[in-house]
Amino acid sequence: MTHFWMVGTDTDVGKTFCTVLMMRTLQLQKQRKVTVFKPVQTGQIYVNGEASYYDTSMYKRFSLIPLELHDLNSYSFKTPASPHLAARLENAHIDCQKLQHTLQELTTRYEQIICEGAGGLFVPLNEQLDCLIDVIQASSWPVVLVTKTGLGTINHTMLSFEALISRGIQVKGIMFNSYTDCEMENDNIATILRMTAIHTKELPYAIVPKVAGEEAIPTISLAESSLIKEMTR
């Protein structure tokens, strides 16, 4: 069973939204014991007066099976900033070796783990400048790349894709988020698939429509996408 990372071309591309969709789809497809793990999250929020974090709150809210809360995250910091800075502000240190140990421990209890990154690939995690891509590489897990469909996405996607393959990290596929079905978006998607195919076979992908809010998550189905067929075969 393949454990894998969900990583974004940048912050705010919809990684958590797409991670939740992937989680629900895989839970439903094979009735698997699937969990999500967010190694590092930043930016404390308040919901009905209670302190929380957006990412893990979304997992709990939309999971189709009960989740073990202590398995969802290792490091949480209040300031919405790069992890290395958010940790420094709380006199804390993100230990990348500890993250690797946690990943390995989780594999003994779950059939499939979806590990959501923080920010982009080169976001620094600590003062030693260990970056997210270093943790991904050390894990030897493949990646699903989350990107947007609008202006600028070709450059951002290809930079991230090239960085991953240069490290020997397998890219399992792409999720194109916030799709509105216009000519530019369709061309962007087609161009990215052609450009990535120069380096590897044509990548499986899923297209996620732009929606008004999180409440639409249960209405979105990715089951017929080539990406989900690849992830569940």
N, C-alpha and C positions, 0 to 999 in steps of 0.2 A: 504494500500500500504506500503510495507516495505522499509524504509530508512535503509541504511547500510554503514558500513566502508569497505574500501579496505586497508588492512594492510600487511606489508611484514615481512618475517622472518629476514630481515637485510636490510641495505641500499644497493642500486644497484641491487636489485633482479628484477627490472622492474615493480614497482608498478604503475608508471605513465603510462607506455605503456599499462599495463593490465587494468588500470582504464579507459583509453580512449577507449579501445576495449569494455569494459563493457558498458560505456556510449553510444557508437554508437549502440551497439546491442539492448539495452533497448529502446533507442529512436526509432529505426527502428521497433522493434517487435510489440509494442502496440501504436506507435505514442504518447507516453507519454511525458508530460512536465518534462523531466529529466534534472537535473543540477548536476554539480560536485562542491564540496566545498573542498578546501585545507586550513585547519585552519592555518597552519604555513608552510611557505616555506623559504628556505635559498639558497643562492648562486646566486647572480645576474649574468646574462649573457648579452652579446651584440649581437644583430642580425641586420646586416646592419647599424651598428653604433648606434642603439637604445637600451637602457637599458631594460631588460625584465627578466622574470623568466621562467625556462623551463616548470614547471608543468602547470601553468595557460596558457602559450603560446600554449602548446599542446592541452589543452581543447578547446581553441578558434579555433585553426587550424583545428581540426578534428570533431568538433561537427556538427551534422546534422541539428541542429536548432540554431538560434542566441542565444548567451548567454549574460546574464546581467553581465558585467564585475565586478561590485561592489559586486556581490553575490558569487564570486569565491574564495575569500581569505580574511582572517582577518589580518594576520601578515606576512610581508615579510622582510627579512634581507639580507644584501649584502654578508656577509661572508658565504662560504659553510662549515658550521660547525653544531654541535649539536645546536638545537634551544636555549637552555639556554645560551650557550656561544655567539652565534650570536646576541641574544638580548642584552646581557650584553655589548658587544662591541659597541652597538649603544645606550647605556644607556636607554634601553627599558625593559619592563616587559610583559610577556605573562600571561594574566589574564584568567584562566581556566573557571571562572564563566561567563566571557564575551563570551567565546566560546560556552558554553551551551546555553546562551540566543540567540546567533546568530543561532545555530542549530534549536532551537524552532521557531524562527521567520521565517526561511526558509521553515519550514514545512507548514506554512500557505499559501505559494505561489507556491509550487511545489508538483507535484504528487509523485515524487521520487527523493531522494537526495543520491548521492554517495559521501561519505566523505573519502578523501584519507589521510591516516596518513603520518607521517614524520619519516623516518628511521625505526627502529624496535620498538617493543612494549614498551621497557623500556627506550626509549630515553627521557631524562629530558627536560622539557619545561621551567622551571624557577628555580630560586635559592632556592625555597622551595622544589624542587625535585618532583614536580608534574610531572608524566610521561604520555606519550600518553595513556597507558593502563588505567590510572585513568580517563582520559577524556572519553574514550570509555565506561568504566564501568558506569560512571555517566549518559551517554546518554541513556543507556539501548538499544542501537541499536546493531543488530547482525553484524557479521564480515565475509568477504570473505578473506581468507588467501592466499597471493601471495608468491610462493616459486619457486626455480629453480629445475631443474631436474637432475643436475650433482652431482658429488662427494660432500658429506657433507650435502646434503639436508635432509636426513632422520633425523639426529640429530637436525638441525636447525628448521625443520618443527615441530617435536614432542615437542621440548622445547617451541616453540611459542603456539602450540595447547594446551599443558598442562597448560601453564600460563593462557590462555583464559578461559578454562573450570574451572580452580580453582577459577576464579573470577565470575563464573556464567554467562559468556559472551557466547552467542550462536554463534557457527561457522556454517554459512550457507553452506560453501563449500570451495574448494581449486582451485586456478588457478596455474597450473604448467607451468612455463614460460621457453622459450629458448630450447624447445624440438627438438632433432635431430634424434630421432628414433634409438637409439642404445640399446644394451642389458642391459647395466647398468642402463640407464634411465628408461627403461620399468620396470626393477625390482625395482628401487627406488619408482616409482609411485605405483606399486602394493603393495609394503611393507608398504608405508605410509598409503594407504587406509585400509590395514589389521590392522595396529596398531591403527589408529584412531577409527576404528570400534569396538575396545575393549571397548571404553568409550561411544560410541553413535552408532546410525545406520550408515551404510556406507554413507559417505559424497558425495554429488554431486560434480562434478569436471569438469574442462575444461582444455584442453591441448593447449598451445599456441606455435606454431612452432618458431624456431629461424629464424630470417630474417635479411637481410642485413642492414635495416634501417627503419626509421619511415614511409617512403613513401609506405611501404608495408601494412600499417594499413588497407586501404580500401579493400585489397584483402583477409583479414582474416575473416572468419565467425565462430562464436561460437554458432550459433543458434541451432545446433543439439546436443550440449553438455548437459549432465545431469544437470550441474550447471545453465545454462540459462533456461532450462525447469523448474527448481525449482524456479528461480527468477521471472518467468513470469506467473506462474500458478495461 
